[in-house]
Amino acid sequence: MDTSQPLPKLTNPLEFNAGRYLLRLYCVTILPTMLAVGLIALVMAWSGLGLTPTEFVRMQEQNRNLAWAGPLQLWGSIKYARVTKDKPEIVVIGASRAGQIRSGMFKPYRFYNANMIGWTLERLYKVVDEISRTDPPRLVIFTLDYFMLTSNYEARWRKYEEAMPLVYGTIEAKLAGMKALSTSLRNTPLRTIEKIKEGMFDASDARLGGLQVFGPPSRSDVNVAFRYDGSMLYFPWYLSQSAAANSGPMPLLAMVDEGSGERIDPNQMTWLRNLAAFARQRGVVLVGVQLPLPEEVVSVLDGDSDFVEDQKTYRARDRQVWKEFETDRTRAAFKEMGIVFFDFVRSTKVGDRHLFADVSHPGEYLVLSSMIEMLKDPYMRSLLPNIDIERLESIKRKSKSDQSYFDIFQSNF
């Protein structure tokens, strides 16, 4: 056999297969992933879900008709960014029950409603600290409801505050947006895709006071947004069903966990006292408000027997915190702390449920009525002498005549 002839050169099958494998890997895995990530980023940009707090603050300043209905985790940080940037003279802080306090009620003073920036007294103390270090507000109005002074209230709401830091980084904001989008796709995929095809965020809508809403592509996922002045805008589809869906007192009564309402908690009173002392030190007037509750709720709270609704029981002993809160002794304690306190909880009557967004949240008409009464107080008049109370009375009369109890001030900031 002649072995002098060279053997033919063969292609290395391993080398060839590796190339094909990498190409297949790129086409099947990497490229689709890149396209998906790009699409998600585009969708988030169009919808506003990918905005950082400072970006949305800047956009809302340029267009006051923008309203935020995006991830709940960003509500507090957006409002904190706005307060620290604009330095308003009057700031509202606390729970969502204060959401209907509007800037139009305090003209000509600079105002911002930072409700939902915190729920617990400890968090509100930190908020006042942060917003008063330079150019502090003249006046801080905060929700001071009886259930805030129960022993379990802080534990109940701390988890929400931990999920809503005052400062949210860019990466955290993007992740929150992706989570909101994925939730919308999971819960209502067809509606979400439809909204994506339409251009993602809602155009100005007459039903929403001419506002443009940033938020999840499916509006069924959200019931509320906040306006340029920080106040809450309840969507019409929520208001249309809220009276039937929240007809009983239990959602509000359940704010007091069983066994936690037998007295005012001393620890919460200590936090309240610290908050008042700190505000006074910074030259901030602290005004606590307990806004209206439906009459049927007040009736249960004033009673002496257990209340049962939907197989849930509100024990009579847990309303002792309410009864102690309503005493002259507690009001005197607030005054001694330096807190100016106004209680509007008994300002409604049977048949006024249409004036509430739900059992816990008074609408704009009720809140306007409360603010008018507050501003008539001689001390408040001395603090805010330039507010035209007659103008507010006129707006209230027109609202009642028109039977328009929500979004009274609309986009008039």
SULJO-V297862 format. One record per residue. SS is DSSP state (H for helix, E for strand, - for the rest). NEAR is the number of other C-alpha atoms within 8 Angstrom. D_LAST is the distance of its C-alpha to the last C-alpha in Angstrom with 1 decimal. Layout:
((SS:NEAR:D_LAST) (SS:NEAR:D_LAST))
This chain:
((-:2:100.6) (-:4:99.3) (-:5:96.6) (-:4:96.3) (-:5:93.7) (-:5:90.1) (-:4:88.0) (-:4:85.1) (-:4:81.7) (-:4:79.5) (-:5:75.7) (-:6:74.3) (H:6:72.9) (H:6:70.7) (H:7:69.1) (H:9:68.4) (H:8:66.9) (H:8:64.6) (H:8:63.1) (H:8:62.6) (H:8:61.1) (H:8:58.5) (H:8:57.7) (H:9:57.3) (H:9:55.2) (H:9:52.8) (H:9:52.6) (H:8:52.3) (H:9:50.3) (H:9:48.7) (H:9:47.5) (H:9:45.9) (H:8:44.2) (H:8:42.8) (H:8:41.7) (H:8:40.1) (H:8:38.3) (H:8:37.2) (H:8:35.9) (H:9:34.0) (H:9:32.4) (H:8:31.5) (H:10:30.1) (H:14:28.1) (H:10:26.7) (H:10:25.8) (H:14:24.2) (-:11:22.3) (-:18:24.5) (-:13:26.1) (-:12:23.2) (-:11:23.3) (H:12:20.4) (H:9:20.2) (H:8:20.4) (H:10:17.5) (H:11:15.3) (H:8:16.4) (H:9:15.8) (H:12:12.3) (H:8:11.6) (H:6:13.5) (-:7:11.9) (-:9:8.3) (-:12:10.0) (E:13:12.3) (E:13:12.8) (E:10:15.7) (E:13:18.6) (-:14:21.3) (-:12:23.9) (H:7:23.2) (H:10:25.0) (H:12:22.3) (H:12:19.3) (H:14:20.3) (H:15:21.1) (H:12:17.9) (H:11:15.9) (H:12:18.7) (H:12:18.5) (H:10:14.8) (H:13:15.5) (H:8:18.7) (H:6:17.3) (H:6:14.3) (-:10:16.0) (-:10:13.2) (-:11:14.7) (E:13:13.9) (E:14:14.5) (E:13:15.2) (E:16:18.2) (E:15:20.8) (-:12:21.4) (H:8:19.4) (H:10:20.0) (H:14:17.0) (-:11:14.8) (-:12:13.1) (-:12:11.8) (-:10:8.0) (H:12:5.9) (H:8:5.9) (H:9:9.6) (-:10:10.0) (-:10:8.8) (-:6:10.2) (-:7:11.1) (-:10:9.9) (E:11:9.3) (E:12:10.0) (E:14:11.6) (E:15:14.8) (E:14:16.6) (-:11:19.6) (-:16:20.3) (-:13:23.4) (-:12:25.3) (-:12:28.4) (H:12:28.7) (H:8:30.5) (H:10:27.6) (H:13:25.1) (H:12:27.6) (H:8:27.5) (H:10:23.8) (H:10:23.7) (H:9:26.6) (H:7:24.9) (H:12:21.6) (-:11:23.4) (-:8:26.2) (-:5:24.6) (-:6:22.0) (-:12:21.4) (-:13:18.4) (-:9:19.4) (E:11:18.5) (E:13:18.8) (E:12:18.3) (E:12:20.4) (E:13:21.9) (-:8:25.5) (-:9:27.2) (H:10:31.0) (H:11:31.7) (H:11:30.3) (H:12:33.5) (-:15:36.0) (-:11:38.4) (-:9:37.3) (H:14:33.6) (H:10:33.4) (H:7:35.8) (H:7:34.0) (H:10:30.6) (H:10:31.9) (H:8:32.7) (H:7:29.1) (H:11:28.1) (H:7:30.9) (-:7:29.7) (-:13:26.2) (-:10:26.9) (-:8:24.3) (-:7:25.5) (-:11:26.4) (-:7:28.7) (H:7:28.8) (H:6:31.8) (H:8:30.5) (H:14:27.2) (H:12:29.4) (H:8:31.7) (H:12:28.9) (H:14:27.8) (H:12:31.4) (H:8:31.8) (H:12:28.9) (H:12:30.3) (H:8:33.8) (H:8:32.7) (H:14:31.1) (H:11:34.4) (H:7:36.5) (H:6:34.8) (-:9:34.1) (H:9:35.9) (H:7:36.0) (H:9:32.4) (H:12:31.5) (H:10:33.9) (H:8:32.6) (H:12:29.0) (H:10:30.5) (H:7:32.4) (H:6:29.3) (-:9:27.5) (-:11:26.1) (-:13:22.4) (-:9:20.9) (-:7:19.8) (-:10:16.7) (E:10:17.7) (H:7:17.0) (H:6:17.9) (H:10:15.1) (-:9:12.3) (-:10:13.2) (E:13:12.6) (E:12:15.3) (E:13:16.7) (E:14:18.8) (E:13:21.5) (-:15:25.1) (-:14:26.6) (-:11:27.5) (H:8:24.6) (H:5:27.1) (H:7:26.9) (-:9:23.3) (-:10:21.7) (E:9:18.2) (E:14:15.6) (E:12:12.7) (-:13:9.2) (-:12:7.5) (-:11:6.5) (-:12:10.2) (-:14:10.4) (E:10:13.1) (E:11:13.4) (E:10:17.0) (-:10:18.8) (H:8:20.5) (H:7:23.9) (H:9:23.5) (H:11:22.5) (H:7:25.4) (H:8:27.9) (H:11:26.6) (H:12:28.3) (H:6:31.6) (H:6:31.3) (-:10:30.3) (-:9:32.4) (-:7:34.2) (-:10:33.4) (H:9:35.0) (H:10:32.0) (H:9:30.6) (H:9:34.0) (-:8:34.9) (-:8:32.5) (-:12:35.6) (-:9:38.3) (-:8:41.8) (-:7:43.6) (-:11:40.5) (-:17:39.5) (-:10:42.7) (-:10:41.2) (-:13:38.3) (-:9:38.9) (H:6:39.9) (H:7:38.5) (H:13:35.0) (H:10:35.4) (H:8:36.6) (H:11:33.4) (H:9:31.3) (H:9:33.5) (H:9:33.2) (H:13:29.4) (H:12:29.4) (H:10:32.0) (H:10:30.3) (H:12:26.9) (H:11:29.0) (H:7:30.8) (-:9:27.7) (-:8:26.5) (-:13:23.6) (E:11:23.3) (E:14:23.4) (E:12:22.1) (E:12:23.3) (E:13:22.2) (E:12:24.2) (-:14:22.0) (-:12:23.8) (-:14:26.5) (-:13:28.3) (H:11:31.3) (H:8:33.8) (H:11:32.7) (H:11:33.1) (H:8:36.5) (H:8:37.8) (H:10:36.7) (H:8:38.5) (-:7:41.6) (-:6:44.7) (-:6:45.8) (-:8:44.9) (E:9:42.3) (E:8:43.0) (E:8:40.8) (-:4:41.6) (-:5:44.5) (E:7:42.3) (E:8:43.1) (E:12:41.0) (-:10:43.6) (H:11:43.8) (H:8:44.5) (H:14:41.1) (H:12:39.3) (H:11:40.8) (H:15:37.8) (H:11:35.7) (H:10:38.2) (H:10:38.5) (H:10:34.8) (-:8:34.7) (-:8:37.5) (H:6:37.4) (H:6:39.0) (H:10:36.0) (H:11:33.6) (H:8:35.9) (H:8:35.8) (H:11:32.0) (H:10:32.3) (H:7:35.2) (H:9:33.1) (-:10:30.5) (-:12:27.8) (E:10:26.0) (E:10:26.1) (E:9:24.7) (E:8:26.2) (-:10:24.7) (-:10:26.9) (-:10:29.1) (-:7:26.6) (-:10:27.3) (-:8:30.5) (-:8:32.5) (-:5:30.9) (-:10:27.2) (H:10:27.1) (H:7:25.0) (H:10:22.1) (E:13:22.3) (E:13:21.4) (E:12:24.8) (-:15:27.1) (-:10:25.2) (E:11:21.5) (E:16:20.2) (-:12:17.6) (H:12:14.4) (H:13:16.5) (H:12:18.8) (H:13:16.4) (H:12:14.7) (H:9:18.4) (H:10:19.2) (H:9:16.5) (H:11:17.6) (H:8:21.1) (H:9:20.4) (H:11:18.8) (H:9:21.9) (-:8:24.1) (H:7:25.8) (H:6:25.3) (H:11:21.5) (H:10:21.5) (H:7:23.5) (H:6:21.0) (-:8:17.8) (-:7:19.4) (-:6:16.6) (-:8:14.5) (-:7:15.4) (H:9:16.8) (H:6:18.3) (H:7:15.0) (H:11:14.1) (H:9:17.7) (H:8:17.4) (H:8:14.5) (H:11:16.7) (H:8:19.8) (H:8:18.4) (H:12:17.3) (H:9:20.9) (H:7:22.5) (H:6:20.9) (-:6:21.7) (-:10:18.2) (-:12:17.6) (-:7:15.2) (-:9:11.8) (-:9:11.5) (-:8:7.8) (-:6:8.1) (-:9:5.8) (-:5:3.8) (-:7:0.0))
